[in-house]
Amino acid sequence: MSALADYIAAWKTNETERIIATVVDDVVIAESFGPVYYGRERVREWCEQWNEEGSRVLEWSITREFRAGDVLVAEWRFEYHQAGEDRAFLGATIAVERDGKIAELREYAVTDDLYTWEGEWK
């Protein structure tokens, strides 16, 4: 299993310490929503706040994953509960692995439902 698969599996448990164990001390994580987290302790604060607010990952399924040296890439479907609502979206992650852990991670999200283009834009 790659460091990225470990990271995603840890989020599915909603366990802060398990998530923290998948990243290096000076990790940089950029979420698809925009926030950037610098360092393991900031990631810990993010996880703790996420859990305190009652947010949780419902499912995070990797649909495709590959590696090129220390660069890891995955496409996925993310389902989560936040602010009293269940939500889902498609996305992708590009990560850099160092010593078997995540050193850098950047997420990208599909911002609308996918559809077959028939000559007109939605």
Backbone as XML, in Angstrom:
<?xml version="1.0"?>
<chain id="A" units="angstrom">
  <residue number="1" name="MET">
    <atom name="N" x="0.853" y="-1.183" z="0.000"/>
    <atom name="CA" x="0.000" y="0.000" z="0.000"/>
    <atom name="C" x="0.893" y="1.240" z="0.000"/>
  </residue>
  <residue number="2" name="SER">
    <atom name="N" x="0.506" y="2.259" z="-0.725"/>
    <atom name="CA" x="1.284" y="3.495" z="-0.782"/>
    <atom name="C" x="0.972" y="4.386" z="0.417"/>
  </residue>
  <residue number="3" name="ALA">
    <atom name="N" x="1.802" y="5.391" z="0.625"/>
    <atom name="CA" x="1.547" y="6.364" z="1.688"/>
    <atom name="C" x="0.223" y="7.076" z="1.453"/>
  </residue>
  <residue number="4" name="LEU">
    <atom name="N" x="-0.128" y="7.307" z="0.201"/>
    <atom name="CA" x="-1.397" y="7.967" z="-0.101"/>
    <atom name="C" x="-2.577" y="7.069" z="0.253"/>
  </residue>
  <residue number="5" name="ALA">
    <atom name="N" x="-2.492" y="5.797" z="-0.075"/>
    <atom name="CA" x="-3.558" y="4.862" z="0.305"/>
    <atom name="C" x="-3.667" y="4.760" z="1.824"/>
  </residue>
  <residue number="6" name="ASP">
    <atom name="N" x="-2.519" y="4.784" z="2.530"/>
    <atom name="CA" x="-2.526" y="4.770" z="4.002"/>
    <atom name="C" x="-3.235" y="6.006" z="4.551"/>
  </residue>
  <residue number="7" name="TYR">
    <atom name="N" x="-2.934" y="7.174" z="3.975"/>
    <atom name="CA" x="-3.535" y="8.444" z="4.396"/>
    <atom name="C" x="-5.057" y="8.397" z="4.221"/>
  </residue>
  <residue number="8" name="ILE">
    <atom name="N" x="-5.498" y="7.944" z="3.061"/>
    <atom name="CA" x="-6.942" y="7.863" z="2.791"/>
    <atom name="C" x="-7.607" y="6.859" z="3.730"/>
  </residue>
  <residue number="9" name="ALA">
    <atom name="N" x="-6.993" y="5.707" z="3.927"/>
    <atom name="CA" x="-7.538" y="4.707" z="4.851"/>
    <atom name="C" x="-7.645" y="5.269" z="6.266"/>
  </residue>
  <residue number="10" name="ALA">
    <atom name="N" x="-6.658" y="6.065" z="6.676"/>
    <atom name="CA" x="-6.690" y="6.666" z="8.015"/>
    <atom name="C" x="-7.850" y="7.647" z="8.151"/>
  </residue>
  <residue number="11" name="TRP">
    <atom name="N" x="-8.097" y="8.462" z="7.132"/>
    <atom name="CA" x="-9.220" y="9.407" z="7.186"/>
    <atom name="C" x="-10.554" y="8.672" z="7.306"/>
  </residue>
  <residue number="12" name="LYS">
    <atom name="N" x="-10.655" y="7.504" z="6.703"/>
    <atom name="CA" x="-11.906" y="6.744" z="6.768"/>
    <atom name="C" x="-12.216" y="6.287" z="8.193"/>
  </residue>
  <residue number="13" name="THR">
    <atom name="N" x="-11.212" y="6.230" z="9.071"/>
    <atom name="CA" x="-11.431" y="5.846" z="10.467"/>
    <atom name="C" x="-11.790" y="7.048" z="11.344"/>
  </residue>
  <residue number="14" name="ASN">
    <atom name="N" x="-11.539" y="8.266" z="10.831"/>
    <atom name="CA" x="-11.758" y="9.496" z="11.602"/>
    <atom name="C" x="-10.945" y="9.533" z="12.885"/>
  </residue>
  <residue number="15" name="GLU">
    <atom name="N" x="-9.784" y="8.865" z="12.889"/>
    <atom name="CA" x="-8.906" y="8.834" z="14.053"/>
    <atom name="C" x="-7.716" y="9.764" z="13.822"/>
  </residue>
  <residue number="16" name="THR">
    <atom name="N" x="-7.660" y="10.840" z="14.582"/>
    <atom name="CA" x="-6.621" y="11.847" z="14.409"/>
    <atom name="C" x="-5.222" y="11.247" z="14.456"/>
  </residue>
  <residue number="17" name="GLU">
    <atom name="N" x="-4.919" y="10.448" z="15.440"/>
    <atom name="CA" x="-3.553" y="9.915" z="15.581"/>
    <atom name="C" x="-3.175" y="9.009" z="14.412"/>
  </residue>
  <residue number="18" name="ARG">
    <atom name="N" x="-4.132" y="8.275" z="13.904"/>
    <atom name="CA" x="-3.846" y="7.428" z="12.743"/>
    <atom name="C" x="-3.554" y="8.281" z="11.509"/>
  </residue>
  <residue number="19" name="ILE">
    <atom name="N" x="-4.279" y="9.375" z="11.335"/>
    <atom name="CA" x="-4.035" y="10.288" z="10.211"/>
    <atom name="C" x="-2.660" y="10.920" z="10.349"/>
  </residue>
  <residue number="20" name="ILE">
    <atom name="N" x="-2.346" y="11.431" z="11.532"/>
    <atom name="CA" x="-1.066" y="12.094" z="11.799"/>
    <atom name="C" x="0.108" y="11.153" z="11.531"/>
  </residue>
  <residue number="21" name="ALA">
    <atom name="N" x="-0.068" y="9.881" z="11.807"/>
    <atom name="CA" x="1.002" y="8.902" z="11.614"/>
    <atom name="C" x="1.365" y="8.708" z="10.143"/>
  </residue>
  <residue number="22" name="THR">
    <atom name="N" x="0.523" y="9.190" z="9.220"/>
    <atom name="CA" x="0.784" y="8.992" z="7.796"/>
    <atom name="C" x="1.542" y="10.142" z="7.142"/>
  </residue>
  <residue number="23" name="VAL">
    <atom name="N" x="1.841" y="11.208" z="7.916"/>
    <atom name="CA" x="2.492" y="12.389" z="7.340"/>
    <atom name="C" x="3.811" y="12.695" z="8.054"/>
  </residue>
  <residue number="24" name="VAL">
    <atom name="N" x="4.731" y="13.347" z="7.331"/>
    <atom name="CA" x="6.010" y="13.755" z="7.925"/>
    <atom name="C" x="5.807" y="15.036" z="8.735"/>
  </residue>
  <residue number="25" name="ASP">
    <atom name="N" x="6.779" y="15.373" z="9.584"/>
    <atom name="CA" x="6.670" y="16.545" z="10.462"/>
    <atom name="C" x="6.419" y="17.842" z="9.695"/>
  </residue>
  <residue number="26" name="ASP">
    <atom name="N" x="7.092" y="18.016" z="8.547"/>
    <atom name="CA" x="6.983" y="19.273" z="7.799"/>
    <atom name="C" x="6.061" y="19.149" z="6.583"/>
  </residue>
  <residue number="27" name="VAL">
    <atom name="N" x="5.050" y="18.311" z="6.682"/>
    <atom name="CA" x="4.099" y="18.082" z="5.595"/>
    <atom name="C" x="3.427" y="19.386" z="5.157"/>
  </residue>
  <residue number="28" name="VAL">
    <atom name="N" x="3.055" y="19.453" z="3.898"/>
    <atom name="CA" x="2.242" y="20.547" z="3.364"/>
    <atom name="C" x="1.063" y="19.904" z="2.647"/>
  </residue>
  <residue number="29" name="ILE">
    <atom name="N" x="-0.149" y="20.219" z="3.105"/>
    <atom name="CA" x="-1.370" y="19.674" z="2.520"/>
    <atom name="C" x="-2.230" y="20.828" z="2.036"/>
  </residue>
  <residue number="30" name="ALA">
    <atom name="N" x="-2.635" y="20.773" z="0.757"/>
    <atom name="CA" x="-3.555" y="21.757" z="0.180"/>
    <atom name="C" x="-4.848" y="21.021" z="-0.164"/>
  </residue>
  <residue number="31" name="GLU">
    <atom name="N" x="-5.900" y="21.356" z="0.556"/>
    <atom name="CA" x="-7.204" y="20.740" z="0.322"/>
    <atom name="C" x="-7.849" y="21.296" z="-0.934"/>
  </residue>
  <residue number="32" name="SER">
    <atom name="N" x="-8.737" y="20.522" z="-1.526"/>
    <atom name="CA" x="-9.435" y="20.984" z="-2.723"/>
    <atom name="C" x="-10.348" y="22.178" z="-2.429"/>
  </residue>
  <residue number="33" name="PHE">
    <atom name="N" x="-10.719" y="22.376" z="-1.185"/>
    <atom name="CA" x="-11.560" y="23.514" z="-0.809"/>
    <atom name="C" x="-10.759" y="24.806" z="-0.660"/>
  </residue>
  <residue number="34" name="GLY">
    <atom name="N" x="-9.419" y="24.709" z="-0.630"/>
    <atom name="CA" x="-8.592" y="25.899" z="-0.564"/>
    <atom name="C" x="-7.633" y="26.007" z="0.598"/>
  </residue>
  <residue number="35" name="PRO">
    <atom name="N" x="-7.969" y="25.524" z="1.800"/>
    <atom name="CA" x="-7.035" y="25.707" z="2.905"/>
    <atom name="C" x="-5.750" y="24.899" z="2.720"/>
  </residue>
  <residue number="36" name="VAL">
    <atom name="N" x="-4.657" y="25.466" z="3.236"/>
    <atom name="CA" x="-3.355" y="24.809" z="3.198"/>
    <atom name="C" x="-2.891" y="24.630" z="4.641"/>
  </residue>
  <residue number="37" name="TYR">
    <atom name="N" x="-2.403" y="23.433" z="4.940"/>
    <atom name="CA" x="-1.951" y="23.090" z="6.286"/>
    <atom name="C" x="-0.456" y="22.828" z="6.234"/>
  </residue>
  <residue number="38" name="TYR">
    <atom name="N" x="0.312" y="23.573" z="7.032"/>
    <atom name="CA" x="1.762" y="23.456" z="7.080"/>
    <atom name="C" x="2.183" y="22.776" z="8.379"/>
  </residue>
  <residue number="39" name="GLY">
    <atom name="N" x="2.722" y="21.573" z="8.265"/>
    <atom name="CA" x="3.237" y="20.871" z="9.429"/>
    <atom name="C" x="2.249" y="19.930" z="10.066"/>
  </residue>
  <residue number="40" name="ARG">
    <atom name="N" x="2.807" y="18.914" z="10.691"/>
    <atom name="CA" x="2.022" y="17.859" z="11.329"/>
    <atom name="C" x="1.094" y="18.412" z="12.419"/>
  </residue>
  <residue number="41" name="GLU">
    <atom name="N" x="1.561" y="19.387" z="13.204"/>
    <atom name="CA" x="0.718" y="19.902" z="14.294"/>
    <atom name="C" x="-0.490" y="20.660" z="13.768"/>
  </residue>
  <residue number="42" name="ARG">
    <atom name="N" x="-0.346" y="21.367" z="12.648"/>
    <atom name="CA" x="-1.498" y="22.057" z="12.057"/>
    <atom name="C" x="-2.488" y="21.024" z="11.509"/>
  </residue>
  <residue number="43" name="VAL">
    <atom name="N" x="-1.977" y="19.942" z="10.930"/>
    <atom name="CA" x="-2.844" y="18.872" z="10.449"/>
    <atom name="C" x="-3.591" y="18.257" z="11.633"/>
  </residue>
  <residue number="44" name="ARG">
    <atom name="N" x="-2.909" y="18.093" z="12.766"/>
    <atom name="CA" x="-3.567" y="17.573" z="13.971"/>
    <atom name="C" x="-4.722" y="18.497" z="14.386"/>
  </residue>
  <residue number="45" name="GLU">
    <atom name="N" x="-4.483" y="19.805" z="14.415"/>
    <atom name="CA" x="-5.541" y="20.756" z="14.786"/>
    <atom name="C" x="-6.732" y="20.655" z="13.833"/>
  </residue>
  <residue number="46" name="TRP">
    <atom name="N" x="-6.450" y="20.542" z="12.542"/>
    <atom name="CA" x="-7.499" y="20.408" z="11.528"/>
    <atom name="C" x="-8.331" y="19.154" z="11.797"/>
  </residue>
  <residue number="47" name="CYS">
    <atom name="N" x="-7.667" y="18.028" z="12.024"/>
    <atom name="CA" x="-8.369" y="16.769" z="12.284"/>
    <atom name="C" x="-9.221" y="16.859" z="13.543"/>
  </residue>
  <residue number="48" name="GLU">
    <atom name="N" x="-8.651" y="17.430" z="14.594"/>
    <atom name="CA" x="-9.388" y="17.551" z="15.853"/>
    <atom name="C" x="-10.618" y="18.432" z="15.689"/>
  </residue>
  <residue number="49" name="GLN">
    <atom name="N" x="-10.481" y="19.549" z="14.985"/>
    <atom name="CA" x="-11.626" y="20.434" z="14.765"/>
    <atom name="C" x="-12.684" y="19.737" z="13.908"/>
  </residue>
  <residue number="50" name="TRP">
    <atom name="N" x="-12.253" y="19.046" z="12.872"/>
    <atom name="CA" x="-13.165" y="18.279" z="12.004"/>
    <atom name="C" x="-14.007" y="17.326" z="12.848"/>
  </residue>
  <residue number="51" name="ASN">
    <atom name="N" x="-13.349" y="16.585" z="13.737"/>
    <atom name="CA" x="-14.056" y="15.621" z="14.575"/>
    <atom name="C" x="-14.941" y="16.304" z="15.608"/>
  </residue>
  <residue number="52" name="GLU">
    <atom name="N" x="-14.466" y="17.389" z="16.219"/>
    <atom name="CA" x="-15.262" y="18.118" z="17.219"/>
    <atom name="C" x="-16.552" y="18.670" z="16.618"/>
  </residue>
  <residue number="53" name="GLU">
    <atom name="N" x="-16.500" y="19.034" z="15.338"/>
    <atom name="CA" x="-17.687" y="19.583" z="14.664"/>
    <atom name="C" x="-18.669" y="18.494" z="14.247"/>
  </residue>
  <residue number="54" name="GLY">
    <atom name="N" x="-18.307" y="17.228" z="14.479"/>
    <atom name="CA" x="-19.176" y="16.127" z="14.097"/>
    <atom name="C" x="-19.031" y="15.724" z="12.639"/>
  </residue>
  <residue number="55" name="SER">
    <atom name="N" x="-18.025" y="16.255" z="11.974"/>
    <atom name="CA" x="-17.782" y="15.871" z="10.585"/>
    <atom name="C" x="-17.151" y="14.490" z="10.560"/>
  </residue>
  <residue number="56" name="ARG">
    <atom name="N" x="-17.376" y="13.775" z="9.472"/>
    <atom name="CA" x="-16.756" y="12.456" z="9.341"/>
    <atom name="C" x="-16.734" y="12.031" z="7.882"/>
  </residue>
  <residue number="57" name="VAL">
    <atom name="N" x="-15.758" y="11.218" z="7.573"/>
    <atom name="CA" x="-15.665" y="10.618" z="6.248"/>
    <atom name="C" x="-16.599" y="9.416" z="6.233"/>
  </residue>
  <residue number="58" name="LEU">
    <atom name="N" x="-17.489" y="9.379" z="5.261"/>
    <atom name="CA" x="-18.402" y="8.243" z="5.122"/>
    <atom name="C" x="-17.777" y="7.178" z="4.220"/>
  </residue>
  <residue number="59" name="GLU">
    <atom name="N" x="-17.133" y="7.616" z="3.153"/>
    <atom name="CA" x="-16.443" y="6.713" z="2.233"/>
    <atom name="C" x="-15.451" y="7.529" z="1.416"/>
  </residue>
  <residue number="60" name="TRP">
    <atom name="N" x="-14.316" y="6.935" z="1.121"/>
    <atom name="CA" x="-13.303" y="7.576" z="0.270"/>
    <atom name="C" x="-12.696" y="6.453" z="-0.545"/>
  </residue>
  <residue number="61" name="SER">
    <atom name="N" x="-13.198" y="6.286" z="-1.761"/>
    <atom name="CA" x="-12.831" y="5.153" z="-2.599"/>
    <atom name="C" x="-11.865" y="5.569" z="-3.695"/>
  </residue>
  <residue number="62" name="ILE">
    <atom name="N" x="-10.702" y="4.951" z="-3.717"/>
    <atom name="CA" x="-9.741" y="5.189" z="-4.791"/>
    <atom name="C" x="-10.195" y="4.400" z="-6.015"/>
  </residue>
  <residue number="63" name="THR">
    <atom name="N" x="-10.360" y="5.100" z="-7.134"/>
    <atom name="CA" x="-10.785" y="4.439" z="-8.365"/>
    <atom name="C" x="-9.609" y="4.159" z="-9.293"/>
  </residue>
  <residue number="64" name="ARG">
    <atom name="N" x="-8.521" y="4.901" z="-9.120"/>
    <atom name="CA" x="-7.309" y="4.689" z="-9.912"/>
    <atom name="C" x="-6.140" y="5.267" z="-9.141"/>
  </residue>
  <residue number="65" name="GLU">
    <atom name="N" x="-5.024" y="4.561" z="-9.141"/>
    <atom name="CA" x="-3.839" y="5.031" z="-8.411"/>
    <atom name="C" x="-2.593" y="4.610" z="-9.167"/>
  </residue>
  <residue number="66" name="PHE">
    <atom name="N" x="-1.588" y="5.502" z="-9.207"/>
    <atom name="CA" x="-0.305" y="5.107" z="-9.781"/>
    <atom name="C" x="0.821" y="5.892" z="-9.144"/>
  </residue>
  <residue number="67" name="ARG">
    <atom name="N" x="2.038" y="5.416" z="-9.395"/>
    <atom name="CA" x="3.251" y="5.990" z="-8.807"/>
    <atom name="C" x="4.256" y="6.248" z="-9.923"/>
  </residue>
  <residue number="68" name="ALA">
    <atom name="N" x="4.990" y="7.348" z="-9.787"/>
    <atom name="CA" x="6.148" y="7.647" z="-10.637"/>
    <atom name="C" x="7.248" y="8.106" z="-9.685"/>
  </residue>
  <residue number="69" name="GLY">
    <atom name="N" x="8.124" y="7.196" z="-9.286"/>
    <atom name="CA" x="9.148" y="7.511" z="-8.284"/>
    <atom name="C" x="8.495" y="7.783" z="-6.949"/>
  </residue>
  <residue number="70" name="ASP">
    <atom name="N" x="8.737" y="8.997" z="-6.408"/>
    <atom name="CA" x="8.138" y="9.350" z="-5.118"/>
    <atom name="C" x="6.825" y="10.130" z="-5.262"/>
  </residue>
  <residue number="71" name="VAL">
    <atom name="N" x="6.333" y="10.267" z="-6.496"/>
    <atom name="CA" x="5.076" y="10.973" z="-6.742"/>
    <atom name="C" x="3.943" y="9.953" z="-6.837"/>
  </residue>
  <residue number="72" name="LEU">
    <atom name="N" x="2.895" y="10.200" z="-6.078"/>
    <atom name="CA" x="1.729" y="9.330" z="-6.033"/>
    <atom name="C" x="0.525" y="10.101" z="-6.557"/>
  </residue>
  <residue number="73" name="VAL">
    <atom name="N" x="-0.285" y="9.446" z="-7.359"/>
    <atom name="CA" x="-1.475" y="10.087" z="-7.916"/>
    <atom name="C" x="-2.654" y="9.140" z="-7.730"/>
  </residue>
  <residue number="74" name="ALA">
    <atom name="N" x="-3.785" y="9.692" z="-7.337"/>
    <atom name="CA" x="-4.995" y="8.877" z="-7.200"/>
    <atom name="C" x="-6.210" y="9.688" z="-7.626"/>
  </residue>
  <residue number="75" name="GLU">
    <atom name="N" x="-7.141" y="9.003" z="-8.278"/>
    <atom name="CA" x="-8.472" y="9.543" z="-8.511"/>
    <atom name="C" x="-9.388" y="8.862" z="-7.516"/>
  </residue>
  <residue number="76" name="TRP">
    <atom name="N" x="-10.418" y="9.572" z="-7.066"/>
    <atom name="CA" x="-11.253" y="9.007" z="-6.013"/>
    <atom name="C" x="-12.650" y="9.622" z="-5.984"/>
  </residue>
  <residue number="77" name="ARG">
    <atom name="N" x="-13.512" y="8.986" z="-5.203"/>
    <atom name="CA" x="-14.837" y="9.519" z="-4.862"/>
    <atom name="C" x="-14.841" y="9.689" z="-3.350"/>
  </residue>
  <residue number="78" name="PHE">
    <atom name="N" x="-15.222" y="10.879" z="-2.907"/>
    <atom name="CA" x="-15.200" y="11.227" z="-1.490"/>
    <atom name="C" x="-16.627" y="11.494" z="-1.024"/>
  </residue>
  <residue number="79" name="GLU">
    <atom name="N" x="-17.041" y="10.799" z="0.027"/>
    <atom name="CA" x="-18.347" y="11.007" z="0.638"/>
    <atom name="C" x="-18.121" y="11.373" z="2.094"/>
  </residue>
  <residue number="80" name="TYR">
    <atom name="N" x="-18.797" y="12.418" z="2.552"/>
    <atom name="CA" x="-18.565" y="12.882" z="3.915"/>
    <atom name="C" x="-19.821" y="13.498" z="4.510"/>
  </residue>
  <residue number="81" name="HIS">
    <atom name="N" x="-19.804" y="13.625" z="5.828"/>
    <atom name="CA" x="-20.880" y="14.266" z="6.581"/>
    <atom name="C" x="-20.297" y="15.522" z="7.221"/>
  </residue>
  <residue number="82" name="GLN">
    <atom name="N" x="-20.938" y="16.662" z="6.985"/>
    <atom name="CA" x="-20.471" y="17.919" z="7.575"/>
    <atom name="C" x="-21.645" y="18.876" z="7.686"/>
  </residue>
  <residue number="83" name="ALA">
    <atom name="N" x="-21.712" y="19.595" z="8.789"/>
    <atom name="CA" x="-22.760" y="20.595" z="9.020"/>
    <atom name="C" x="-24.154" y="19.994" z="8.824"/>
  </residue>
  <residue number="84" name="GLY">
    <atom name="N" x="-24.331" y="18.761" z="9.293"/>
    <atom name="CA" x="-25.637" y="18.132" z="9.247"/>
    <atom name="C" x="-26.039" y="17.560" z="7.901"/>
  </residue>
  <residue number="85" name="GLU">
    <atom name="N" x="-25.144" y="17.590" z="6.916"/>
    <atom name="CA" x="-25.479" y="17.090" z="5.578"/>
    <atom name="C" x="-24.461" y="16.069" z="5.099"/>
  </residue>
  <residue number="86" name="ASP">
    <atom name="N" x="-24.949" y="15.105" z="4.319"/>
    <atom name="CA" x="-24.077" y="14.172" z="3.626"/>
    <atom name="C" x="-23.812" y="14.737" z="2.231"/>
  </residue>
  <residue number="87" name="ARG">
    <atom name="N" x="-22.549" y="14.690" z="1.821"/>
    <atom name="CA" x="-22.157" y="15.230" z="0.519"/>
    <atom name="C" x="-21.163" y="14.273" z="-0.130"/>
  </residue>
  <residue number="88" name="ALA">
    <atom name="N" x="-20.980" y="14.435" z="-1.445"/>
    <atom name="CA" x="-20.013" y="13.598" z="-2.163"/>
    <atom name="C" x="-19.498" y="14.362" z="-3.377"/>
  </residue>
  <residue number="89" name="PHE">
    <atom name="N" x="-18.273" y="14.052" z="-3.784"/>
    <atom name="CA" x="-17.721" y="14.602" z="-5.017"/>
    <atom name="C" x="-16.576" y="13.731" z="-5.498"/>
  </residue>
  <residue number="90" name="LEU">
    <atom name="N" x="-16.226" y="13.906" z="-6.761"/>
    <atom name="CA" x="-15.086" y="13.221" z="-7.363"/>
    <atom name="C" x="-13.875" y="14.116" z="-7.247"/>
  </residue>
  <residue number="91" name="GLY">
    <atom name="N" x="-12.694" y="13.509" z="-7.168"/>
    <atom name="CA" x="-11.492" y="14.312" z="-7.083"/>
    <atom name="C" x="-10.248" y="13.518" z="-7.405"/>
  </residue>
  <residue number="92" name="ALA">
    <atom name="N" x="-9.120" y="14.201" z="-7.259"/>
    <atom name="CA" x="-7.823" y="13.583" z="-7.495"/>
    <atom name="C" x="-6.814" y="14.186" z="-6.533"/>
  </residue>
  <residue number="93" name="THR">
    <atom name="N" x="-5.784" y="13.420" z="-6.252"/>
    <atom name="CA" x="-4.710" y="13.867" z="-5.373"/>
    <atom name="C" x="-3.381" y="13.594" z="-6.039"/>
  </residue>
  <residue number="94" name="ILE">
    <atom name="N" x="-2.485" y="14.573" z="-5.909"/>
    <atom name="CA" x="-1.083" y="14.395" z="-6.273"/>
    <atom name="C" x="-0.309" y="14.557" z="-4.979"/>
  </residue>
  <residue number="95" name="ALA">
    <atom name="N" x="0.507" y="13.568" z="-4.652"/>
    <atom name="CA" x="1.253" y="13.597" z="-3.394"/>
    <atom name="C" x="2.707" y="13.219" z="-3.637"/>
  </residue>
  <residue number="96" name="VAL">
    <atom name="N" x="3.552" y="13.657" z="-2.715"/>
    <atom name="CA" x="4.959" y="13.276" z="-2.721"/>
    <atom name="C" x="5.209" y="12.489" z="-1.444"/>
  </residue>
  <residue number="97" name="GLU">
    <atom name="N" x="5.848" y="11.339" z="-1.611"/>
    <atom name="CA" x="6.142" y="10.452" z="-0.493"/>
    <atom name="C" x="7.601" y="10.623" z="-0.069"/>
  </residue>
  <residue number="98" name="ARG">
    <atom name="N" x="7.804" y="10.645" z="1.248"/>
    <atom name="CA" x="9.168" y="10.680" z="1.797"/>
    <atom name="C" x="9.213" y="9.742" z="2.991"/>
  </residue>
  <residue number="99" name="ASP">
    <atom name="N" x="10.152" y="8.835" z="2.983"/>
    <atom name="CA" x="10.310" y="7.874" z="4.092"/>
    <atom name="C" x="9.016" y="7.114" z="4.383"/>
  </residue>
  <residue number="100" name="GLY">
    <atom name="N" x="8.257" y="6.799" z="3.329"/>
    <atom name="CA" x="7.038" y="6.020" z="3.492"/>
    <atom name="C" x="5.836" y="6.786" z="3.995"/>
  </residue>
  <residue number="101" name="LYS">
    <atom name="N" x="5.964" y="8.137" z="4.053"/>
    <atom name="CA" x="4.859" y="8.974" z="4.536"/>
    <atom name="C" x="4.593" y="10.104" z="3.543"/>
  </residue>
  <residue number="102" name="ILE">
    <atom name="N" x="3.495" y="10.799" z="3.736"/>
    <atom name="CA" x="3.139" y="11.932" z="2.881"/>
    <atom name="C" x="3.961" y="13.149" z="3.291"/>
  </residue>
  <residue number="103" name="ALA">
    <atom name="N" x="4.669" y="13.738" z="2.313"/>
    <atom name="CA" x="5.428" y="14.968" z="2.543"/>
    <atom name="C" x="4.706" y="16.177" z="1.945"/>
  </residue>
  <residue number="104" name="GLU">
    <atom name="N" x="4.080" y="15.970" z="0.801"/>
    <atom name="CA" x="3.298" y="17.025" z="0.142"/>
    <atom name="C" x="2.053" y="16.378" z="-0.428"/>
  </residue>
  <residue number="105" name="LEU">
    <atom name="N" x="0.943" y="17.106" z="-0.375"/>
    <atom name="CA" x="-0.304" y="16.573" z="-0.899"/>
    <atom name="C" x="-1.152" y="17.728" z="-1.400"/>
  </residue>
  <residue number="106" name="ARG">
    <atom name="N" x="-1.666" y="17.579" z="-2.609"/>
    <atom name="CA" x="-2.561" y="18.592" z="-3.183"/>
    <atom name="C" x="-3.766" y="17.871" z="-3.765"/>
  </residue>
  <residue number="107" name="GLU">
    <atom name="N" x="-4.962" y="18.323" z="-3.348"/>
    <atom name="CA" x="-6.209" y="17.722" z="-3.818"/>
    <atom name="C" x="-6.893" y="18.632" z="-4.833"/>
  </residue>
  <residue number="108" name="TYR">
    <atom name="N" x="-7.585" y="17.991" z="-5.763"/>
    <atom name="CA" x="-8.380" y="18.693" z="-6.781"/>
    <atom name="C" x="-9.762" y="18.074" z="-6.792"/>
  </residue>
  <residue number="109" name="ALA">
    <atom name="N" x="-10.797" y="18.900" z="-6.951"/>
    <atom name="CA" x="-12.174" y="18.412" z="-6.920"/>
    <atom name="C" x="-12.891" y="18.717" z="-8.224"/>
  </residue>
  <residue number="110" name="VAL">
    <atom name="N" x="-13.737" y="17.788" z="-8.644"/>
    <atom name="CA" x="-14.667" y="18.053" z="-9.735"/>
    <atom name="C" x="-15.755" y="18.936" z="-9.133"/>
  </residue>
  <residue number="111" name="THR">
    <atom name="N" x="-16.030" y="20.069" z="-9.750"/>
    <atom name="CA" x="-16.910" y="21.065" z="-9.130"/>
    <atom name="C" x="-18.375" y="20.962" z="-9.539"/>
  </residue>
  <residue number="112" name="ASP">
    <atom name="N" x="-18.706" y="20.046" z="-10.429"/>
    <atom name="CA" x="-20.097" y="19.871" z="-10.829"/>
    <atom name="C" x="-20.290" y="18.419" z="-11.262"/>
  </residue>
  <residue number="113" name="ASP">
    <atom name="N" x="-21.531" y="18.018" z="-11.429"/>
    <atom name="CA" x="-21.804" y="16.664" z="-11.903"/>
    <atom name="C" x="-21.263" y="16.511" z="-13.320"/>
  </residue>
  <residue number="114" name="LEU">
    <atom name="N" x="-20.708" y="15.346" z="-13.608"/>
    <atom name="CA" x="-20.231" y="15.060" z="-14.948"/>
    <atom name="C" x="-21.420" y="14.788" z="-15.863"/>
  </residue>
  <residue number="115" name="TYR">
    <atom name="N" x="-21.307" y="15.163" z="-17.119"/>
    <atom name="CA" x="-22.374" y="14.914" z="-18.077"/>
    <atom name="C" x="-21.775" y="14.768" z="-19.463"/>
  </residue>
  <residue number="116" name="THR">
    <atom name="N" x="-22.533" y="14.141" z="-20.342"/>
    <atom name="CA" x="-22.104" y="13.969" z="-21.724"/>
    <atom name="C" x="-22.440" y="15.239" z="-22.488"/>
  </residue>
  <residue number="117" name="TRP">
    <atom name="N" x="-21.433" y="15.836" z="-23.055"/>
    <atom name="CA" x="-21.622" y="17.093" z="-23.779"/>
    <atom name="C" x="-22.313" y="16.824" z="-25.104"/>
  </residue>
  <residue number="118" name="GLU">
    <atom name="N" x="-23.403" y="17.519" z="-25.365"/>
    <atom name="CA" x="-24.192" y="17.319" z="-26.577"/>
    <atom name="C" x="-24.205" y="18.572" z="-27.439"/>
  </residue>
  <residue number="119" name="GLY">
    <atom name="N" x="-23.194" y="19.422" z="-27.314"/>
    <atom name="CA" x="-23.104" y="20.616" z="-28.147"/>
    <atom name="C" x="-23.489" y="21.893" z="-27.438"/>
  </residue>
  <residue number="120" name="GLU">
    <atom name="N" x="-23.998" y="21.787" z="-26.210"/>
    <atom name="CA" x="-24.332" y="22.971" z="-25.417"/>
    <atom name="C" x="-23.720" y="22.817" z="-24.039"/>
  </residue>
  <residue number="121" name="TRP">
    <atom name="N" x="-23.293" y="23.925" z="-23.479"/>
    <atom name="CA" x="-22.737" y="23.913" z="-22.131"/>
    <atom name="C" x="-23.868" y="23.949" z="-21.131"/>
  </residue>
  <residue number="122" name="LYS">
    <atom name="N" x="-23.691" y="23.302" z="-20.050"/>
    <atom name="CA" x="-24.676" y="23.242" z="-18.977"/>
    <atom name="C" x="-24.945" y="24.612" z="-18.410"/>
  </residue>
</chain>
